Amino acid sequence: MGQLGLPELLLIGAVALVLFGPARLPELGRSLGRAMREFRDAVRGAGVDDEEKHSADGQSGGEGAAGEDGRRRPAG
C-alpha cells in the first residue's frame, strides 16, 4: 500500500492529459520542476543561513538565549 505502480502512473498520466491537454503538459512539467528546484534550494539555503547567523552572533543556539536588547528569545 502506498506505492505507485505502472497502472497507477498510466492512469494519472491519462487524467492529466484529459484535464490539461497535450499542449499544456510540457509547460506544466517545467513549472513543477522549477517549483521543486526552488523549494529545495530554499530549504538548503535556510539551513545554511541559520548556521551562519548563529556563528556570527557567537551563540550556540541554546534555548532562550538573550537577544541584542537583553530580552529572551525562543530557540529556533
Residue pairs with C-beta under 8 A, 6 or more apart in sequence:
4 12
16 25
16 28
17 25
20 28
50 61
54 60
54 61
59 65
61 75
62 75
63 74
63 75
64 72
64 73
64 74
64 75
65 72
65 73
65 75
66 72
66 73
67 73
